[in-house]
Structures are given as C-alpha cells and as structure tokens.
Amino acid sequence: MTIQIVGSGCSNCARLEASARKAVADLGLEAQIEKVTDFLEIAAMGVMATPALAINGNLKSSGRVLSPAQVADILKDEI
C-alpha cells in the first residue's frame, strides 16, 4: 500500500503525515509513505486544497488534517 501526503511541506502536511504514520502503526500495516510536494504533480492529482491524503494514487481527503483515527478508518476501507 502506498500512502501519499500531498502538499507543500507545511506544518499541516507534517501533522497529516504523523497521523498517517500512527494509523499505519496502530493497524500493523506495511505501507510506503511518500510526500508529494511538486506543484505540477499536485495539480495533476486534482488536489485543490492541501494537505491531502491519497492511497494507492486515489485521493481520499484534501484541505484538512485528519486524526490518526480518521486515517485508520480510510485505511481499513482500502484493506
């Protein structure tokens, strides 16, 4: 599973990444977490607001920082 944290690298992006890492650890999943900071790639993904979360290339959330529990719920739907 590939989890993408999409954004410029701001503090909210870092908070979303921390939530994603905690959710992965809590669920005992193996996942690769990538940061997407290139503006052309962000635009190509259709992201209009950051931070955003994508799972396996599919946009799941944008414009808000999710809690670890919220990320875990999204990940459970993907398993």
N, C-alpha and C positions, 0 to 999 in steps of 0.2 A: 504494500500500500504506500502511495506517495501522498504526502500532505504538503501543500504549498501555502506559505504565508505570503500574501501579496500586498505590497506597499513600499513606501519609500525608505523604510527602516526607522520610522519614528518610534516614539515611546509606546504608542498604542499597538504598533506592529510587534514590538518586543513583548508586550503583555499578552497578545494573542498567541504568539509563539510559545510562551511559558504555559499558557492554558492548554495548548495542543500537546506539548511535551508531557504535562501532568496527566492528561487524559489518556495518552498512549501508555504511560507507565501504569496508571491505575487499572487499565483494561488488560495489561500484559500483552500488548500487541507489538509486532515488529513492523515498524514504519520508517520510511525515509522522510525527513522533514527538510524541505527546501525553502529558501527565501527567493521570492521573485521581486526584484527591485527595478528592472529595466522598464522604463515607461512605455516603450513600444510593445513589449510583451504583455504588460498590464492591460494596455488598450486592446490588444488582440484577444485577450481573455474576456473582454466585455466588462471589465471592472470599472465602475463609475465612481465608487467611493471606497476608500481604504480605511482601516485594514480589511483584507478579505481572506477568506479561507476556501481553498479548493482541495478536493480529494480526488486523486487519480485524474486530474485535469478538469474535473467538473466543479464549477463554482457553487459553493454551499452557503456562503454568507458574505456580505460586504457592508462596510460602513459602520461596523460596531465590533467591540471587543467582547468575545464570548467567554463565559466562565469555563473552567475545566469540565463541569457537569454538562454544559451545553455542547461542548465539543465532543464529549463522550457519547452523548445521545446521537449526534450526527455520525460518529464512527460506528456505533452499533448498527445503524441503518445500512452501513456500507459492508458489513461483515456478512 
